[in-house]
Amino acid sequence: MEKFLENLQEAEKTIRIVDHIVYVTFPLVKDKKILIKMLLETKKAIANCINSALQYEYLYKRISLSKDPKINFDTFIKKCSLRFGITREETILIVHLFDLVKKHEESTMEFIKNGKIIILSDDLNPEIITLEKTKEFLNLAKQILRKTMKKIRT
């Protein structure tokens, strides 16, 4: 099977799992640490969609790929996102999600306050993660998956 189809299947599976956690598991458990895991998995699903789009476009020789993921992400933003129907607002949300995950990975301090997870960067700049923000990113992942699948299947 083509690699881009495998990435799409993996993204779809991940999105289904995160959706279940957000709407079924989390309301029962109410463990705020799950928010971080949902964020990481949502990022992984969107990254799989992006990789799928890049591989699809590369297969049809519309773009060239690099070994550097940042260059490939820029290629996706500049050359592929419009072709796949991904709006500027969705692109901004994708970049925000990727930045949030990066801040989480680099953070030396995270804590829970008033039902929110607060990530402090080295310069003590707070980044707040809420259930609503997690749901927003999940909906973004669903939209990106839907648009990617539609483009690849036509």
MODELLER restraints for C-alpha pairs under 7 A, 6 or more apart:
rsr = mdl.restraints
at = mdl.atoms
rsr.add(forms.Gaussian(group=physical.xy_distance, feature=features.Distance(at['CA:4:A'], at['CA:52:A']), mean=4.10, stdev=0.5))
rsr.add(forms.Gaussian(group=physical.xy_distance, feature=features.Distance(at['CA:4:A'], at['CA:55:A']), mean=5.70, stdev=0.5))
rsr.add(forms.Gaussian(group=physical.xy_distance, feature=features.Distance(at['CA:4:A'], at['CA:56:A']), mean=6.10, stdev=0.5))
rsr.add(forms.Gaussian(group=physical.xy_distance, feature=features.Distance(at['CA:5:A'], at['CA:52:A']), mean=6.85, stdev=0.5))
rsr.add(forms.Gaussian(group=physical.xy_distance, feature=features.Distance(at['CA:7:A'], at['CA:48:A']), mean=5.16, stdev=0.5))
rsr.add(forms.Gaussian(group=physical.xy_distance, feature=features.Distance(at['CA:7:A'], at['CA:49:A']), mean=6.58, stdev=0.5))
rsr.add(forms.Gaussian(group=physical.xy_distance, feature=features.Distance(at['CA:7:A'], at['CA:52:A']), mean=5.57, stdev=0.5))
rsr.add(forms.Gaussian(group=physical.xy_distance, feature=features.Distance(at['CA:8:A'], at['CA:48:A']), mean=6.47, stdev=0.5))
rsr.add(forms.Gaussian(group=physical.xy_distance, feature=features.Distance(at['CA:8:A'], at['CA:49:A']), mean=5.86, stdev=0.5))
rsr.add(forms.Gaussian(group=physical.xy_distance, feature=features.Distance(at['CA:8:A'], at['CA:52:A']), mean=6.25, stdev=0.5))
rsr.add(forms.Gaussian(group=physical.xy_distance, feature=features.Distance(at['CA:11:A'], at['CA:45:A']), mean=4.29, stdev=0.5))
rsr.add(forms.Gaussian(group=physical.xy_distance, feature=features.Distance(at['CA:11:A'], at['CA:46:A']), mean=6.95, stdev=0.5))
rsr.add(forms.Gaussian(group=physical.xy_distance, feature=features.Distance(at['CA:11:A'], at['CA:48:A']), mean=5.60, stdev=0.5))
rsr.add(forms.Gaussian(group=physical.xy_distance, feature=features.Distance(at['CA:11:A'], at['CA:49:A']), mean=6.36, stdev=0.5))
rsr.add(forms.Gaussian(group=physical.xy_distance, feature=features.Distance(at['CA:14:A'], at['CA:41:A']), mean=6.70, stdev=0.5))
rsr.add(forms.Gaussian(group=physical.xy_distance, feature=features.Distance(at['CA:14:A'], at['CA:45:A']), mean=5.94, stdev=0.5))
rsr.add(forms.Gaussian(group=physical.xy_distance, feature=features.Distance(at['CA:15:A'], at['CA:42:A']), mean=6.71, stdev=0.5))
rsr.add(forms.Gaussian(group=physical.xy_distance, feature=features.Distance(at['CA:15:A'], at['CA:45:A']), mean=6.39, stdev=0.5))
rsr.add(forms.Gaussian(group=physical.xy_distance, feature=features.Distance(at['CA:15:A'], at['CA:142:A']), mean=7.00, stdev=0.5))
rsr.add(forms.Gaussian(group=physical.xy_distance, feature=features.Distance(at['CA:18:A'], at['CA:38:A']), mean=5.88, stdev=0.5))
rsr.add(forms.Gaussian(group=physical.xy_distance, feature=features.Distance(at['CA:18:A'], at['CA:41:A']), mean=6.96, stdev=0.5))
rsr.add(forms.Gaussian(group=physical.xy_distance, feature=features.Distance(at['CA:32:A'], at['CA:115:A']), mean=6.87, stdev=0.5))
rsr.add(forms.Gaussian(group=physical.xy_distance, feature=features.Distance(at['CA:32:A'], at['CA:117:A']), mean=6.98, stdev=0.5))
rsr.add(forms.Gaussian(group=physical.xy_distance, feature=features.Distance(at['CA:35:A'], at['CA:131:A']), mean=6.79, stdev=0.5))
rsr.add(forms.Gaussian(group=physical.xy_distance, feature=features.Distance(at['CA:35:A'], at['CA:134:A']), mean=6.91, stdev=0.5))
rsr.add(forms.Gaussian(group=physical.xy_distance, feature=features.Distance(at['CA:39:A'], at['CA:134:A']), mean=6.25, stdev=0.5))
rsr.add(forms.Gaussian(group=physical.xy_distance, feature=features.Distance(at['CA:40:A'], at['CA:101:A']), mean=6.50, stdev=0.5))
rsr.add(forms.Gaussian(group=physical.xy_distance, feature=features.Distance(at['CA:42:A'], at['CA:137:A']), mean=6.92, stdev=0.5))
rsr.add(forms.Gaussian(group=physical.xy_distance, feature=features.Distance(at['CA:42:A'], at['CA:138:A']), mean=6.13, stdev=0.5))
rsr.add(forms.Gaussian(group=physical.xy_distance, feature=features.Distance(at['CA:42:A'], at['CA:141:A']), mean=6.54, stdev=0.5))
rsr.add(forms.Gaussian(group=physical.xy_distance, feature=features.Distance(at['CA:43:A'], at['CA:97:A']), mean=6.73, stdev=0.5))
rsr.add(forms.Gaussian(group=physical.xy_distance, feature=features.Distance(at['CA:43:A'], at['CA:98:A']), mean=6.60, stdev=0.5))
rsr.add(forms.Gaussian(group=physical.xy_distance, feature=features.Distance(at['CA:45:A'], at['CA:141:A']), mean=6.77, stdev=0.5))
rsr.add(forms.Gaussian(group=physical.xy_distance, feature=features.Distance(at['CA:46:A'], at['CA:141:A']), mean=5.56, stdev=0.5))
rsr.add(forms.Gaussian(group=physical.xy_distance, feature=features.Distance(at['CA:46:A'], at['CA:144:A']), mean=7.00, stdev=0.5))
rsr.add(forms.Gaussian(group=physical.xy_distance, feature=features.Distance(at['CA:49:A'], at['CA:144:A']), mean=6.95, stdev=0.5))
rsr.add(forms.Gaussian(group=physical.xy_distance, feature=features.Distance(at['CA:49:A'], at['CA:145:A']), mean=6.05, stdev=0.5))
rsr.add(forms.Gaussian(group=physical.xy_distance, feature=features.Distance(at['CA:49:A'], at['CA:148:A']), mean=6.66, stdev=0.5))
rsr.add(forms.Gaussian(group=physical.xy_distance, feature=features.Distance(at['CA:53:A'], at['CA:148:A']), mean=6.60, stdev=0.5))
rsr.add(forms.Gaussian(group=physical.xy_distance, feature=features.Distance(at['CA:54:A'], at['CA:76:A']), mean=6.51, stdev=0.5))
rsr.add(forms.Gaussian(group=physical.xy_distance, feature=features.Distance(at['CA:57:A'], at['CA:63:A']), mean=6.00, stdev=0.5))
rsr.add(forms.Gaussian(group=physical.xy_distance, feature=features.Distance(at['CA:58:A'], at['CA:64:A']), mean=5.94, stdev=0.5))
rsr.add(forms.Gaussian(group=physical.xy_distance, feature=features.Distance(at['CA:58:A'], at['CA:65:A']), mean=6.96, stdev=0.5))
rsr.add(forms.Gaussian(group=physical.xy_distance, feature=features.Distance(at['CA:65:A'], at['CA:72:A']), mean=6.10, stdev=0.5))
rsr.add(forms.Gaussian(group=physical.xy_distance, feature=features.Distance(at['CA:66:A'], at['CA:72:A']), mean=6.07, stdev=0.5))
rsr.add(forms.Gaussian(group=physical.xy_distance, feature=features.Distance(at['CA:84:A'], at['CA:147:A']), mean=6.17, stdev=0.5))
rsr.add(forms.Gaussian(group=physical.xy_distance, feature=features.Distance(at['CA:84:A'], at['CA:148:A']), mean=6.09, stdev=0.5))
rsr.add(forms.Gaussian(group=physical.xy_distance, feature=features.Distance(at['CA:84:A'], at['CA:151:A']), mean=6.01, stdev=0.5))
rsr.add(forms.Gaussian(group=physical.xy_distance, feature=features.Distance(at['CA:85:A'], at['CA:147:A']), mean=6.47, stdev=0.5))
rsr.add(forms.Gaussian(group=physical.xy_distance, feature=features.Distance(at['CA:90:A'], at['CA:140:A']), mean=6.90, stdev=0.5))
rsr.add(forms.Gaussian(group=physical.xy_distance, feature=features.Distance(at['CA:103:A'], at['CA:121:A']), mean=6.62, stdev=0.5))
rsr.add(forms.Gaussian(group=physical.xy_distance, feature=features.Distance(at['CA:104:A'], at['CA:119:A']), mean=6.44, stdev=0.5))
rsr.add(forms.Gaussian(group=physical.xy_distance, feature=features.Distance(at['CA:107:A'], at['CA:119:A']), mean=6.64, stdev=0.5))
rsr.add(forms.Gaussian(group=physical.xy_distance, feature=features.Distance(at['CA:107:A'], at['CA:120:A']), mean=6.16, stdev=0.5))
rsr.add(forms.Gaussian(group=physical.xy_distance, feature=features.Distance(at['CA:107:A'], at['CA:121:A']), mean=5.28, stdev=0.5))
rsr.add(forms.Gaussian(group=physical.xy_distance, feature=features.Distance(at['CA:107:A'], at['CA:122:A']), mean=6.97, stdev=0.5))
rsr.add(forms.Gaussian(group=physical.xy_distance, feature=features.Distance(at['CA:108:A'], at['CA:121:A']), mean=6.99, stdev=0.5))
rsr.add(forms.Gaussian(group=physical.xy_distance, feature=features.Distance(at['CA:109:A'], at['CA:119:A']), mean=6.32, stdev=0.5))
rsr.add(forms.Gaussian(group=physical.xy_distance, feature=features.Distance(at['CA:109:A'], at['CA:120:A']), mean=5.56, stdev=0.5))
rsr.add(forms.Gaussian(group=physical.xy_distance, feature=features.Distance(at['CA:110:A'], at['CA:117:A']), mean=6.93, stdev=0.5))
rsr.add(forms.Gaussian(group=physical.xy_distance, feature=features.Distance(at['CA:110:A'], at['CA:118:A']), mean=5.58, stdev=0.5))
rsr.add(forms.Gaussian(group=physical.xy_distance, feature=features.Distance(at['CA:110:A'], at['CA:119:A']), mean=4.54, stdev=0.5))
rsr.add(forms.Gaussian(group=physical.xy_distance, feature=features.Distance(at['CA:110:A'], at['CA:120:A']), mean=6.08, stdev=0.5))
rsr.add(forms.Gaussian(group=physical.xy_distance, feature=features.Distance(at['CA:111:A'], at['CA:117:A']), mean=5.75, stdev=0.5))
rsr.add(forms.Gaussian(group=physical.xy_distance, feature=features.Distance(at['CA:111:A'], at['CA:118:A']), mean=5.43, stdev=0.5))
rsr.add(forms.Gaussian(group=physical.xy_distance, feature=features.Distance(at['CA:111:A'], at['CA:119:A']), mean=6.83, stdev=0.5))
rsr.add(forms.Gaussian(group=physical.xy_distance, feature=features.Distance(at['CA:112:A'], at['CA:118:A']), mean=6.11, stdev=0.5))
rsr.add(forms.Gaussian(group=physical.xy_distance, feature=features.Distance(at['CA:116:A'], at['CA:128:A']), mean=6.57, stdev=0.5))
rsr.add(forms.Gaussian(group=physical.xy_distance, feature=features.Distance(at['CA:116:A'], at['CA:129:A']), mean=5.80, stdev=0.5))
rsr.add(forms.Gaussian(group=physical.xy_distance, feature=features.Distance(at['CA:116:A'], at['CA:130:A']), mean=5.13, stdev=0.5))
rsr.add(forms.Gaussian(group=physical.xy_distance, feature=features.Distance(at['CA:117:A'], at['CA:128:A']), mean=5.75, stdev=0.5))
rsr.add(forms.Gaussian(group=physical.xy_distance, feature=features.Distance(at['CA:117:A'], at['CA:129:A']), mean=5.07, stdev=0.5))
rsr.add(forms.Gaussian(group=physical.xy_distance, feature=features.Distance(at['CA:117:A'], at['CA:130:A']), mean=6.65, stdev=0.5))
rsr.add(forms.Gaussian(group=physical.xy_distance, feature=features.Distance(at['CA:118:A'], at['CA:126:A']), mean=6.16, stdev=0.5))
rsr.add(forms.Gaussian(group=physical.xy_distance, feature=features.Distance(at['CA:118:A'], at['CA:127:A']), mean=5.62, stdev=0.5))
rsr.add(forms.Gaussian(group=physical.xy_distance, feature=features.Distance(at['CA:118:A'], at['CA:128:A']), mean=4.62, stdev=0.5))
rsr.add(forms.Gaussian(group=physical.xy_distance, feature=features.Distance(at['CA:118:A'], at['CA:129:A']), mean=6.35, stdev=0.5))
rsr.add(forms.Gaussian(group=physical.xy_distance, feature=features.Distance(at['CA:119:A'], at['CA:126:A']), mean=5.56, stdev=0.5))
rsr.add(forms.Gaussian(group=physical.xy_distance, feature=features.Distance(at['CA:119:A'], at['CA:127:A']), mean=5.04, stdev=0.5))
rsr.add(forms.Gaussian(group=physical.xy_distance, feature=features.Distance(at['CA:119:A'], at['CA:128:A']), mean=6.37, stdev=0.5))
rsr.add(forms.Gaussian(group=physical.xy_distance, feature=features.Distance(at['CA:120:A'], at['CA:126:A']), mean=4.68, stdev=0.5))
rsr.add(forms.Gaussian(group=physical.xy_distance, feature=features.Distance(at['CA:120:A'], at['CA:127:A']), mean=6.45, stdev=0.5))
